[in-house]
Amino acid sequence: MAQSRKITVELPVDLLRKAQGSTGEGVTATIRRGLELVAASRASDELRKLRGRVRFSIDLRELREDRR
């Protein structure tokens, strides 16, 4: 397991209750899931910025033929 840090966080009770209801998990797992979603969102934004700027050297027809 990766290194961990123990932190204290003040959260609105309603927000935590809604988040836990959504995950069906405890406080730690819910907070971890939220942080993972924030990190994934940023990565997704960065990838979206590259749209149309990345050139692929592979031929799509050749790739599809490889499936058969």
Backbone bond lengths (Angstrom), bond angles and torsions (degrees), N, CA, C in turn:
res aa  C-N    CA-C-N  psi(-1)  N-CA   C-N-CA  omega(-1)  CA-C   N-CA-C  phi
1 M - - - 1.447 - - 1.526 109.58 -
2 A 1.316 116.23 144.75 1.459 121.21 179.59 1.520 110.32 -68.01
3 Q 1.323 115.51 163.06 1.450 119.87 177.20 1.515 110.21 -60.51
4 S 1.312 116.03 150.28 1.458 121.45 179.65 1.514 110.23 -125.45
5 R 1.326 115.44 158.86 1.454 122.27 173.70 1.510 107.59 -127.31
6 K 1.293 116.22 136.22 1.449 120.46 174.77 1.520 107.43 -92.13
7 I 1.328 116.29 127.57 1.459 120.66 -177.66 1.526 110.04 -131.45
8 T 1.300 115.45 162.35 1.457 121.87 173.53 1.516 107.34 -112.80
9 V 1.315 116.02 129.83 1.459 120.90 -177.56 1.523 108.62 -131.83
10 E 1.322 116.01 132.98 1.460 120.43 174.01 1.515 108.00 -96.89
11 L 1.339 115.56 123.89 1.462 121.46 -177.17 1.521 110.19 -129.60
12 P 1.318 117.18 148.52 1.463 119.15 172.59 1.530 109.84 -63.29
13 V 1.313 116.70 133.49 1.465 121.46 -176.93 1.520 111.38 -56.99
14 D 1.327 117.09 -44.15 1.465 120.31 -178.67 1.525 112.01 -62.15
15 L 1.331 116.03 -41.38 1.462 119.85 -179.97 1.528 110.80 -63.11
16 L 1.314 116.77 -45.65 1.465 120.42 179.62 1.525 110.36 -64.21
17 R 1.314 116.74 -41.08 1.471 120.89 -179.89 1.531 110.21 -62.75
18 K 1.331 117.31 -44.20 1.471 121.08 178.75 1.525 111.14 -64.13
19 A 1.329 115.75 -43.29 1.469 120.09 -179.22 1.520 110.44 -64.32
20 Q 1.329 117.23 -43.46 1.465 120.07 179.10 1.524 110.78 -66.12
21 G 1.322 116.83 -35.40 1.459 119.58 176.57 1.517 111.31 -64.40
22 S 1.316 115.64 -34.63 1.462 120.89 179.38 1.526 112.13 -71.59
23 T 1.338 116.52 -41.42 1.466 119.55 -177.93 1.526 112.90 -85.59
24 G 1.325 116.28 -27.61 1.463 119.50 -175.05 1.517 111.77 72.44
25 E 1.320 117.00 17.17 1.467 123.08 -176.48 1.523 110.30 -117.01
26 G 1.315 115.13 177.68 1.455 121.90 177.14 1.519 111.07 -79.39
27 V 1.324 114.92 -176.04 1.454 121.11 -175.97 1.530 111.54 -61.36
28 T 1.314 118.44 -50.71 1.466 121.63 -176.48 1.520 111.54 -60.68
29 A 1.314 116.96 -48.19 1.467 120.42 -178.99 1.529 110.78 -64.55
30 T 1.318 116.96 -36.14 1.465 121.00 179.85 1.517 110.81 -67.45
31 I 1.327 117.36 -45.39 1.464 121.18 178.70 1.528 110.00 -64.16
32 R 1.320 117.03 -42.40 1.468 121.09 178.62 1.522 110.33 -59.39
33 R 1.332 116.46 -45.18 1.472 121.34 179.70 1.530 110.77 -61.17
34 G 1.314 116.45 -42.46 1.460 120.27 178.64 1.513 112.15 -61.79
35 L 1.326 116.91 -43.13 1.460 120.83 178.75 1.522 111.44 -65.70
36 E 1.330 116.88 -37.66 1.468 120.60 176.76 1.532 110.19 -63.23
37 L 1.320 116.97 -40.57 1.467 120.55 179.09 1.520 111.81 -65.75
38 V 1.324 117.01 -38.47 1.467 120.22 177.50 1.527 109.88 -63.82
39 A 1.331 117.08 -45.10 1.466 121.21 179.55 1.529 110.91 -63.42
40 A 1.323 117.13 -42.81 1.463 120.89 -179.88 1.523 110.96 -66.16
41 S 1.313 116.86 -36.26 1.453 121.22 179.26 1.526 110.96 -62.52
42 R 1.300 116.76 -42.24 1.462 120.44 179.73 1.535 110.32 -65.51
43 A 1.322 116.32 -43.19 1.467 120.10 178.69 1.528 110.07 -61.62
44 S 1.319 116.36 -40.65 1.460 120.93 178.95 1.524 110.96 -64.12
45 D 1.329 116.92 -41.45 1.465 121.02 177.31 1.525 111.10 -60.56
46 E 1.323 116.78 -42.01 1.461 121.20 -179.87 1.535 110.48 -64.68
47 L 1.322 117.21 -41.07 1.465 120.70 178.04 1.524 110.92 -65.35
48 R 1.326 117.26 -40.10 1.458 121.52 179.32 1.528 111.33 -61.65
49 K 1.317 116.70 -33.93 1.464 120.75 178.60 1.530 111.41 -63.78
50 L 1.321 117.96 -25.68 1.461 122.17 -178.92 1.525 113.28 -83.09
51 R 1.316 117.67 -4.66 1.462 121.34 -175.14 1.527 110.86 -51.85
52 G 1.332 114.59 124.48 1.450 121.19 178.25 1.513 114.62 81.47
53 R 1.310 118.01 -1.00 1.463 120.65 -176.77 1.525 113.13 -106.43
54 V 1.311 116.91 -8.05 1.457 120.11 -177.69 1.522 108.49 -102.96
55 R 1.292 116.48 126.76 1.460 122.09 178.60 1.528 108.78 -100.37
56 F 1.328 115.43 130.29 1.452 120.34 178.66 1.516 109.21 -101.68
57 S 1.306 116.30 139.58 1.458 120.27 -178.65 1.527 111.79 -92.95
58 I 1.314 117.60 0.48 1.459 120.43 -178.57 1.532 109.62 -93.69
59 D 1.316 115.59 143.97 1.453 121.79 178.81 1.528 108.24 -87.60
60 L 1.335 117.01 124.91 1.457 121.55 -176.85 1.526 111.60 -60.61
61 R 1.325 117.60 -39.86 1.470 120.28 178.37 1.528 110.95 -62.86
62 E 1.323 115.48 -41.15 1.466 120.34 179.11 1.531 110.36 -64.37
63 L 1.293 116.88 -39.46 1.457 121.33 178.87 1.521 110.82 -64.37
64 R 1.318 116.66 -42.26 1.459 120.47 179.26 1.522 111.61 -67.01
65 E 1.320 117.83 -36.83 1.464 122.00 177.82 1.524 110.26 -62.73
66 D 1.322 116.59 -33.55 1.458 122.15 -177.80 1.532 111.20 -66.41
67 R 1.330 117.27 -21.98 1.455 121.42 179.76 1.531 112.09 -70.54
68 R 1.294 115.47 -29.82 1.478 120.30 -174.16 1.472 113.56 -75.50
